Amino acid sequence: MEPGHWPSEHSDALRDYFLKGISYAEIGRRINARFGTAYTRSAVAGRAKRLGLVAPERVTSPSIVPALPGETGLLSPRRPALNLPPKSALKPARAKLRCVGVQPRLVQLVDLAPADCRYPYGGDKDGEEIAFCGHPRQPASSYCAPHARLTRRSGAASARVAGPVVLRLVSAA
């Protein structure tokens, strides 16, 4: 038997079993037993599609998610898809930044000295320029003391103080 070639008897049997409402896998088993073939479920489904046999709408099992307040049944057409974020998450977040009590100097990037605080201000709106705090920065930090406290993580991670890094020269053997 050629791959992809279905004799008319096999197609007729497929059509009969399909009209009885038998699944593609079971149709394949029955045709294979009857004619001594080796059709897979996918081959049966593909042939049924080519014959113009349309499978009935799949019946889905009821949701295991409890009904939301105001919904009457388990299957509600109003229920949103579970894998989509809520509409509020799709809106741009507008976070209000904390004030640290520093009056920034608003120094431009090209005017920043190596010892100036690099905490950025501005740039929130299109076309708005970004300026930097510009106050003297803390040793081993890019920020002045108030901005360093603002940007530091809370908890045990903030208790660690970064010390000097010691580098050793290692010769290759």
C-alpha angles and dihedrals in degrees: 000000000000118000110257093017116115118188114228092251090059092048091048091051090049091051092049094048092044092053089052088059097248118156121253092247092053091045089054092050092049095047091046091051093045099045103022093244132137105227117161126218089255092052090051092048092048093049091048089053092049089050089055095248108149119205115232118253110286115250110228123211117247117272117264089212111100117248117267118243109281094026117113106197138033092246107057122168089209094062111109121231109276096225095060121090118241117270091250089063091057093060116091111262117243107201119185109225120229118249115231098189096253123134100215121219090219096222119185118240094250090053097049115119119215091254096050125110111257099203105139127232126189130004092116094117127051110273094011112135122235119234130179135231095247098194118131110286128228119257111270091012137092092220141064117252098271093046092044089057090047095053098039118104117250123237130028094340091064092052091068115088116206111239130197117296114238117210123196127198110233120191120219116238 
